[in-house]
Amino acid sequence: MQNGQPLTDLVTKIIVTDGELTFSAPENMQVSTHILEGDGWSTKIENNTIKLEPNIDPAILEVTLSENGKVIETYHLNLSLFYGSGTTSDPYQITSTEDFIIFSEQNSPDKTFSDIYFILTNNIDLTDTEFKPIEYFSGSFDGQNNSVRGLNIVDESQYKNIGLFCIVNNGTVSNLNVEGTVHRVSKRSDQDGFTNGIGGVVGVCNNGTIKNCTFKGSVMSEANEVFDYIGGVVGCIQMNSAIIGCGNLASPGGSINVVQSQTIGGVVGFSISSHIIGCYNTGDIVCQNKDNTIGGVTGGLDSNTIIACYNTGTITVPLETRNAAGVIGNASFKIIVTACYDATNNNEDVYAIGAMASGPSAVENTRFNTCYWLTADNRIGIGYSGGNYDRDAYKDIAFPDCTTKSEAELKSQTTVDALNNAIDTWNSANDNLCTYRFEVDKNGGYPVLISQD
C-alpha cells in the first residue's frame, strides 16, 4: 500500500514521491523485491516498508511473496519518480517543494536531464529547507509562471557558478519567477581564470535559452574576484544562447551589490555571441569599485545583439567609473543595439545607453539604433570607455536616431511608435525573432514591453 491506498499489479503507475510502499504479510511468508527494469534504482526492506532509492527514469519493481522457499505470489509495479513521462507531450510534473528538492538532488554532472521535460505545477517555498542548487541542466524546465520563493544560496566557494540553476547547457528554463538571495562569500581556491557566473535564476547558460523568467531579491558577491560575472537573472550567457523576456525586479531591500567583479548587469552580467531580447531591469545596482563594468540590462557584450530592452533601475557607482551605463556597460565588438531606452537620472559618471571601446574599429563594428535616454544635465548617452575619441565624427553612422527625451516625450505614443518601428525593421532582416513590442504604460510610467506570442 502507499498512503493507505492498495497497489494494483501493473495497472496504476506508482509515484515514489507520493509516499512509502508498505505491506503486511502472514508471519510464515517472506517478502523480497527486485528491480526488473530501470537503471539507477535500488531497493531494500525495513520492517514492513519497501525502501526505494529512485532514479529519474521509470522502473518496474517485482515484489515476491514466498513460503518455505516456494513462490506464492508475484507483483510487478510500475515506478516513477514524478507524475508524467518526461516527454514534451507528457512532461514530468514538479508539484510540491518536496518534489523540487528531490528534482535538485537527482541532478548531477552525470545526470543532466538531457532532452527530458519538466513543468512546475505549483508555487514552491524553499524557506528553511535543505536545498542545493541544480548544478547541470540540459533539459527543459517550464515554470508555467509559478514562483520559487525563499531561495537562499550562500556559497563558500563550493560552486564555480551559482544560481537556482548553476549551469544550463543546451537546455531551456522558461516562465519561472524566482525570489530570494544568491550570495557568493569567497572565491574558489582552484580559480582557473575562466568565467564564474552568478545569477538569481541561472549562473551560466551555454547554447541554451532562458525565457520569460524574473528575479526579485539580492545577488551579492563579496569574493573580490575579478572573474565573477553577475546578473540579476543570468550571470553569463554564451555560445549562441538567448535570454528573452526576462526581468530583474525592484524589491524592498533587494539589489545587485558587489565589492569587485569583472562585469555586472541588471539582467545579464556578460553576454557573448548571443541574443538579449525584450529584457528589462527595474532593480537597484550597487558597485563599490570604479574599475568594474556595470550595465542596467547587461554589463558587457561581445559579438552580440540586444533589442527591445530598457532600464528604470538606479545604478550607484563610485566617481570616475568608465564602464557604467544605463543599458550596456561596455559594448566591445560586433554589437547591434536596437530600440532600447534608459529612464534613470544617474550621475554623469554613468552613460545612458552604453559605453563602447574607443577607436575606429569599435565604431565600425557597433551600431546603436533608435535608443533614447531621459534628459539629464551633463550626461552622455553613448560614450567611449577606453578613452576620449571623436564620437561626433561617427555619430550619423553608429548612432542613428539616438537622442535624449524629456520625461513626457519618453512616455509618449510617438516614442513608442519609433521604438516599435525600429523593432519591425530589425525583424524584417532577422526572421522576426523579436516578438516583443512597446506600449504606453496605462499607469503613467515609462513604456512597457508586451509579448506578441
Secondary structure as a PSIPRED ss2 file (coil, helix, strand):
# PSIPRED VFORMAT (PSIPRED V4.0)

   1 M C   1.000  0.000  0.000
   2 Q E   0.000  0.000  1.000
   3 N C   1.000  0.000  0.000
   4 G C   1.000  0.000  0.000
   5 Q E   0.000  0.000  1.000
   6 P C   1.000  0.000  0.000
   7 L C   1.000  0.000  0.000
   8 T C   1.000  0.000  0.000
   9 D C   1.000  0.000  0.000
  10 L C   1.000  0.000  0.000
  11 V C   1.000  0.000  0.000
  12 T C   1.000  0.000  0.000
  13 K C   1.000  0.000  0.000
  14 I E   0.000  0.000  1.000
  15 I E   0.000  0.000  1.000
  16 V H   0.000  1.000  0.000
  17 T H   0.000  1.000  0.000
  18 D H   0.000  1.000  0.000
  19 G C   1.000  0.000  0.000
  20 E C   1.000  0.000  0.000
  21 L E   0.000  0.000  1.000
  22 T E   0.000  0.000  1.000
  23 F C   1.000  0.000  0.000
  24 S C   1.000  0.000  0.000
  25 A C   1.000  0.000  0.000
  26 P C   1.000  0.000  0.000
  27 E C   1.000  0.000  0.000
  28 N C   1.000  0.000  0.000
  29 M C   1.000  0.000  0.000
  30 Q E   0.000  0.000  1.000
  31 V E   0.000  0.000  1.000
  32 S E   0.000  0.000  1.000
  33 T E   0.000  0.000  1.000
  34 H E   0.000  0.000  1.000
  35 I E   0.000  0.000  1.000
  36 L E   0.000  0.000  1.000
  37 E E   0.000  0.000  1.000
  38 G C   1.000  0.000  0.000
  39 D C   1.000  0.000  0.000
  40 G C   1.000  0.000  0.000
  41 W C   1.000  0.000  0.000
  42 S E   0.000  0.000  1.000
  43 T E   0.000  0.000  1.000
  44 K E   0.000  0.000  1.000
  45 I E   0.000  0.000  1.000
  46 E E   0.000  0.000  1.000
  47 N C   1.000  0.000  0.000
  48 N C   1.000  0.000  0.000
  49 T E   0.000  0.000  1.000
  50 I E   0.000  0.000  1.000
  51 K E   0.000  0.000  1.000
  52 L E   0.000  0.000  1.000
  53 E E   0.000  0.000  1.000
  54 P C   1.000  0.000  0.000
  55 N C   1.000  0.000  0.000
  56 I C   1.000  0.000  0.000
  57 D C   1.000  0.000  0.000
  58 P C   1.000  0.000  0.000
  59 A E   0.000  0.000  1.000
  60 I E   0.000  0.000  1.000
  61 L E   0.000  0.000  1.000
  62 E E   0.000  0.000  1.000
  63 V E   0.000  0.000  1.000
  64 T E   0.000  0.000  1.000
  65 L E   0.000  0.000  1.000
  66 S E   0.000  0.000  1.000
  67 E E   0.000  0.000  1.000
  68 N C   1.000  0.000  0.000
  69 G C   1.000  0.000  0.000
  70 K E   0.000  0.000  1.000
  71 V E   0.000  0.000  1.000
  72 I E   0.000  0.000  1.000
  73 E E   0.000  0.000  1.000
  74 T E   0.000  0.000  1.000
  75 Y E   0.000  0.000  1.000
  76 H E   0.000  0.000  1.000
  77 L E   0.000  0.000  1.000
  78 N E   0.000  0.000  1.000
  79 L E   0.000  0.000  1.000
  80 S E   0.000  0.000  1.000
  81 L C   1.000  0.000  0.000
  82 F C   1.000  0.000  0.000
  83 Y E   0.000  0.000  1.000
  84 G C   1.000  0.000  0.000
  85 S C   1.000  0.000  0.000
  86 G C   1.000  0.000  0.000
  87 T C   1.000  0.000  0.000
  88 T C   1.000  0.000  0.000
  89 S C   1.000  0.000  0.000
  90 D C   1.000  0.000  0.000
  91 P C   1.000  0.000  0.000
  92 Y E   0.000  0.000  1.000
  93 Q E   0.000  0.000  1.000
  94 I E   0.000  0.000  1.000
  95 T C   1.000  0.000  0.000
  96 S C   1.000  0.000  0.000
  97 T H   0.000  1.000  0.000
  98 E H   0.000  1.000  0.000
  99 D H   0.000  1.000  0.000
 100 F H   0.000  1.000  0.000
 101 I H   0.000  1.000  0.000
 102 I H   0.000  1.000  0.000
 103 F H   0.000  1.000  0.000
 104 S H   0.000  1.000  0.000
 105 E H   0.000  1.000  0.000
 106 Q H   0.000  1.000  0.000
 107 N C   1.000  0.000  0.000
 108 S E   0.000  0.000  1.000
 109 P C   1.000  0.000  0.000
 110 D C   1.000  0.000  0.000
 111 K E   0.000  0.000  1.000
 112 T C   1.000  0.000  0.000
 113 F C   1.000  0.000  0.000
 114 S C   1.000  0.000  0.000
 115 D C   1.000  0.000  0.000
 116 I C   1.000  0.000  0.000
 117 Y E   0.000  0.000  1.000
 118 F E   0.000  0.000  1.000
 119 I E   0.000  0.000  1.000
 120 L E   0.000  0.000  1.000
 121 T C   1.000  0.000  0.000
 122 N C   1.000  0.000  0.000
 123 N C   1.000  0.000  0.000
 124 I E   0.000  0.000  1.000
 125 D E   0.000  0.000  1.000
 126 L C   1.000  0.000  0.000
 127 T C   1.000  0.000  0.000
 128 D C   1.000  0.000  0.000
 129 T C   1.000  0.000  0.000
 130 E C   1.000  0.000  0.000
 131 F C   1.000  0.000  0.000
 132 K C   1.000  0.000  0.000
 133 P C   1.000  0.000  0.000
 134 I E   0.000  0.000  1.000
 135 E E   0.000  0.000  1.000
 136 Y E   0.000  0.000  1.000
 137 F E   0.000  0.000  1.000
 138 S C   1.000  0.000  0.000
 139 G C   1.000  0.000  0.000
 140 S E   0.000  0.000  1.000
 141 F E   0.000  0.000  1.000
 142 D E   0.000  0.000  1.000
 143 G E   0.000  0.000  1.000
 144 Q E   0.000  0.000  1.000
 145 N E   0.000  0.000  1.000
 146 N E   0.000  0.000  1.000
 147 S E   0.000  0.000  1.000
 148 V E   0.000  0.000  1.000
 149 R E   0.000  0.000  1.000
 150 G E   0.000  0.000  1.000
 151 L E   0.000  0.000  1.000
 152 N E   0.000  0.000  1.000
 153 I E   0.000  0.000  1.000
 154 V E   0.000  0.000  1.000
 155 D E   0.000  0.000  1.000
 156 E C   1.000  0.000  0.000
 157 S C   1.000  0.000  0.000
 158 Q C   1.000  0.000  0.000
 159 Y C   1.000  0.000  0.000
 160 K C   1.000  0.000  0.000
 161 N C   1.000  0.000  0.000
 162 I E   0.000  0.000  1.000
 163 G C   1.000  0.000  0.000
 164 L C   1.000  0.000  0.000
 165 F E   0.000  0.000  1.000
 166 C E   0.000  0.000  1.000
 167 I E   0.000  0.000  1.000
 168 V E   0.000  0.000  1.000
 169 N E   0.000  0.000  1.000
 170 N C   1.000  0.000  0.000
 171 G C   1.000  0.000  0.000
 172 T E   0.000  0.000  1.000
 173 V E   0.000  0.000  1.000
 174 S E   0.000  0.000  1.000
 175 N E   0.000  0.000  1.000
 176 L E   0.000  0.000  1.000
 177 N E   0.000  0.000  1.000
 178 V E   0.000  0.000  1.000
 179 E E   0.000  0.000  1.000
 180 G E   0.000  0.000  1.000
 181 T E   0.000  0.000  1.000
 182 V E   0.000  0.000  1.000
 183 H E   0.000  0.000  1.000
 184 R E   0.000  0.000  1.000
 185 V C   1.000  0.000  0.000
 186 S C   1.000  0.000  0.000
 187 K C   1.000  0.000  0.000
 188 R C   1.000  0.000  0.000
 189 S C   1.000  0.000  0.000
 190 D C   1.000  0.000  0.000
 191 Q C   1.000  0.000  0.000
 192 D C   1.000  0.000  0.000
 193 G C   1.000  0.000  0.000
 194 F C   1.000  0.000  0.000
 195 T C   1.000  0.000  0.000
 196 N E   0.000  0.000  1.000
 197 G E   0.000  0.000  1.000
 198 I E   0.000  0.000  1.000
 199 G E   0.000  0.000  1.000
 200 G C   1.000  0.000  0.000
 201 V C   1.000  0.000  0.000
 202 V E   0.000  0.000  1.000
 203 G E   0.000  0.000  1.000
 204 V E   0.000  0.000  1.000
 205 C E   0.000  0.000  1.000
 206 N E   0.000  0.000  1.000
 207 N C   1.000  0.000  0.000
 208 G C   1.000  0.000  0.000
 209 T E   0.000  0.000  1.000
 210 I E   0.000  0.000  1.000
 211 K E   0.000  0.000  1.000
 212 N E   0.000  0.000  1.000
 213 C E   0.000  0.000  1.000
 214 T E   0.000  0.000  1.000
 215 F E   0.000  0.000  1.000
 216 K E   0.000  0.000  1.000
 217 G E   0.000  0.000  1.000
 218 S E   0.000  0.000  1.000
 219 V E   0.000  0.000  1.000
 220 M E   0.000  0.000  1.000
 221 S E   0.000  0.000  1.000
 222 E C   1.000  0.000  0.000
 223 A C   1.000  0.000  0.000
 224 N C   1.000  0.000  0.000
 225 E C   1.000  0.000  0.000
 226 V C   1.000  0.000  0.000
 227 F C   1.000  0.000  0.000
 228 D E   0.000  0.000  1.000
 229 Y E   0.000  0.000  1.000
 230 I E   0.000  0.000  1.000
 231 G E   0.000  0.000  1.000
 232 G C   1.000  0.000  0.000
 233 V C   1.000  0.000  0.000
 234 V E   0.000  0.000  1.000
 235 G E   0.000  0.000  1.000
 236 C E   0.000  0.000  1.000
 237 I E   0.000  0.000  1.000
 238 Q E   0.000  0.000  1.000
 239 M C   1.000  0.000  0.000
 240 N C   1.000  0.000  0.000
 241 S C   1.000  0.000  0.000
 242 A E   0.000  0.000  1.000
 243 I E   0.000  0.000  1.000
 244 I E   0.000  0.000  1.000
 245 G C   1.000  0.000  0.000
 246 C C   1.000  0.000  0.000
 247 G E   0.000  0.000  1.000
 248 N E   0.000  0.000  1.000
 249 L E   0.000  0.000  1.000
 250 A C   1.000  0.000  0.000
 251 S C   1.000  0.000  0.000
 252 P C   1.000  0.000  0.000
 253 G C   1.000  0.000  0.000
 254 G C   1.000  0.000  0.000
 255 S C   1.000  0.000  0.000
 256 I E   0.000  0.000  1.000
 257 N E   0.000  0.000  1.000
 258 V E   0.000  0.000  1.000
 259 V C   1.000  0.000  0.000
 260 Q C   1.000  0.000  0.000
 261 S C   1.000  0.000  0.000
 262 Q C   1.000  0.000  0.000
 263 T E   0.000  0.000  1.000
 264 I E   0.000  0.000  1.000
 265 G E   0.000  0.000  1.000
 266 G C   1.000  0.000  0.000
 267 V C   1.000  0.000  0.000
 268 V E   0.000  0.000  1.000
 269 G E   0.000  0.000  1.000
 270 F E   0.000  0.000  1.000
 271 S E   0.000  0.000  1.000
 272 I E   0.000  0.000  1.000
 273 S C   1.000  0.000  0.000
 274 S C   1.000  0.000  0.000
 275 H E   0.000  0.000  1.000
 276 I E   0.000  0.000  1.000
 277 I E   0.000  0.000  1.000
 278 G C   1.000  0.000  0.000
 279 C C   1.000  0.000  0.000
 280 Y E   0.000  0.000  1.000
 281 N E   0.000  0.000  1.000
 282 T C   1.000  0.000  0.000
 283 G C   1.000  0.000  0.000
 284 D C   1.000  0.000  0.000
 285 I E   0.000  0.000  1.000
 286 V E   0.000  0.000  1.000
 287 C E   0.000  0.000  1.000
 288 Q C   1.000  0.000  0.000
 289 N C   1.000  0.000  0.000
 290 K C   1.000  0.000  0.000
 291 D C   1.000  0.000  0.000
 292 N C   1.000  0.000  0.000
 293 T E   0.000  0.000  1.000
 294 I E   0.000  0.000  1.000
 295 G E   0.000  0.000  1.000
 296 G C   1.000  0.000  0.000
 297 V C   1.000  0.000  0.000
 298 T E   0.000  0.000  1.000
 299 G E   0.000  0.000  1.000
 300 G E   0.000  0.000  1.000
 301 L E   0.000  0.000  1.000
 302 D E   0.000  0.000  1.000
 303 S C   1.000  0.000  0.000
 304 N E   0.000  0.000  1.000
 305 T E   0.000  0.000  1.000
 306 I E   0.000  0.000  1.000
 307 I E   0.000  0.000  1.000
 308 A C   1.000  0.000  0.000
 309 C C   1.000  0.000  0.000
 310 Y E   0.000  0.000  1.000
 311 N E   0.000  0.000  1.000
 312 T C   1.000  0.000  0.000
 313 G C   1.000  0.000  0.000
 314 T C   1.000  0.000  0.000
 315 I E   0.000  0.000  1.000
 316 T E   0.000  0.000  1.000
 317 V C   1.000  0.000  0.000
 318 P C   1.000  0.000  0.000
 319 L C   1.000  0.000  0.000
 320 E C   1.000  0.000  0.000
 321 T C   1.000  0.000  0.000
 322 R C   1.000  0.000  0.000
 323 N E   0.000  0.000  1.000
 324 A E   0.000  0.000  1.000
 325 A E   0.000  0.000  1.000
 326 G C   1.000  0.000  0.000
 327 V C   1.000  0.000  0.000
 328 I E   0.000  0.000  1.000
 329 G E   0.000  0.000  1.000
 330 N E   0.000  0.000  1.000
 331 A E   0.000  0.000  1.000
 332 S C   1.000  0.000  0.000
 333 F C   1.000  0.000  0.000
 334 K C   1.000  0.000  0.000
 335 I E   0.000  0.000  1.000
 336 I E   0.000  0.000  1.000
 337 V E   0.000  0.000  1.000
 338 T E   0.000  0.000  1.000
 339 A E   0.000  0.000  1.000
 340 C E   0.000  0.000  1.000
 341 Y E   0.000  0.000  1.000
 342 D E   0.000  0.000  1.000
 343 A C   1.000  0.000  0.000
 344 T C   1.000  0.000  0.000
 345 N C   1.000  0.000  0.000
 346 N C   1.000  0.000  0.000
 347 N C   1.000  0.000  0.000
 348 E C   1.000  0.000  0.000
 349 D C   1.000  0.000  0.000
 350 V C   1.000  0.000  0.000
 351 Y E   0.000  0.000  1.000
 352 A C   1.000  0.000  0.000
 353 I C   1.000  0.000  0.000
 354 G E   0.000  0.000  1.000
 355 A E   0.000  0.000  1.000
 356 M E   0.000  0.000  1.000
 357 A C   1.000  0.000  0.000
 358 S C   1.000  0.000  0.000
 359 G C   1.000  0.000  0.000
 360 P H   0.000  1.000  0.000
 361 S H   0.000  1.000  0.000
 362 A H   0.000  1.000  0.000
 363 V H   0.000  1.000  0.000
 364 E H   0.000  1.000  0.000
 365 N C   1.000  0.000  0.000
 366 T E   0.000  0.000  1.000
 367 R E   0.000  0.000  1.000
 368 F E   0.000  0.000  1.000
 369 N E   0.000  0.000  1.000
 370 T E   0.000  0.000  1.000
 371 C E   0.000  0.000  1.000
 372 Y E   0.000  0.000  1.000
 373 W E   0.000  0.000  1.000
 374 L E   0.000  0.000  1.000
 375 T C   1.000  0.000  0.000
 376 A C   1.000  0.000  0.000
 377 D C   1.000  0.000  0.000
 378 N C   1.000  0.000  0.000
 379 R C   1.000  0.000  0.000
 380 I C   1.000  0.000  0.000
 381 G C   1.000  0.000  0.000
 382 I E   0.000  0.000  1.000
 383 G E   0.000  0.000  1.000
 384 Y E   0.000  0.000  1.000
 385 S C   1.000  0.000  0.000
 386 G C   1.000  0.000  0.000
 387 G C   1.000  0.000  0.000
 388 N C   1.000  0.000  0.000
 389 Y C   1.000  0.000  0.000
 390 D C   1.000  0.000  0.000
 391 R H   0.000  1.000  0.000
 392 D H   0.000  1.000  0.000
 393 A H   0.000  1.000  0.000
 394 Y H   0.000  1.000  0.000
 395 K H   0.000  1.000  0.000
 396 D H   0.000  1.000  0.000
 397 I H   0.000  1.000  0.000
 398 A H   0.000  1.000  0.000
 399 F C   1.000  0.000  0.000
 400 P C   1.000  0.000  0.000
 401 D C   1.000  0.000  0.000
 402 C E   0.000  0.000  1.000
 403 T E   0.000  0.000  1.000
 404 T E   0.000  0.000  1.000
 405 K E   0.000  0.000  1.000
 406 S C   1.000  0.000  0.000
 407 E H   0.000  1.000  0.000
 408 A H   0.000  1.000  0.000
 409 E H   0.000  1.000  0.000
 410 L H   0.000  1.000  0.000
 411 K C   1.000  0.000  0.000
 412 S C   1.000  0.000  0.000
 413 Q H   0.000  1.000  0.000
 414 T H   0.000  1.000  0.000
 415 T H   0.000  1.000  0.000
 416 V H   0.000  1.000  0.000
 417 D H   0.000  1.000  0.000
 418 A H   0.000  1.000  0.000
 419 L H   0.000  1.000  0.000
 420 N H   0.000  1.000  0.000
 421 N H   0.000  1.000  0.000
 422 A H   0.000  1.000  0.000
 423 I H   0.000  1.000  0.000
 424 D H   0.000  1.000  0.000
 425 T H   0.000  1.000  0.000
 426 W H   0.000  1.000  0.000
 427 N H   0.000  1.000  0.000
 428 S H   0.000  1.000  0.000
 429 A C   1.000  0.000  0.000
 430 N C   1.000  0.000  0.000
 431 D C   1.000  0.000  0.000
 432 N C   1.000  0.000  0.000
 433 L C   1.000  0.000  0.000
 434 C C   1.000  0.000  0.000
 435 T C   1.000  0.000  0.000
 436 Y E   0.000  0.000  1.000
 437 R E   0.000  0.000  1.000
 438 F E   0.000  0.000  1.000
 439 E E   0.000  0.000  1.000
 440 V C   1.000  0.000  0.000
 441 D C   1.000  0.000  0.000
 442 K C   1.000  0.000  0.000
 443 N C   1.000  0.000  0.000
 444 G C   1.000  0.000  0.000
 445 G C   1.000  0.000  0.000
 446 Y C   1.000  0.000  0.000
 447 P C   1.000  0.000  0.000
 448 V E   0.000  0.000  1.000
 449 L E   0.000  0.000  1.000
 450 I E   0.000  0.000  1.000
 451 S E   0.000  0.000  1.000
 452 Q C   1.000  0.000  0.000
 453 D C   1.000  0.000  0.000
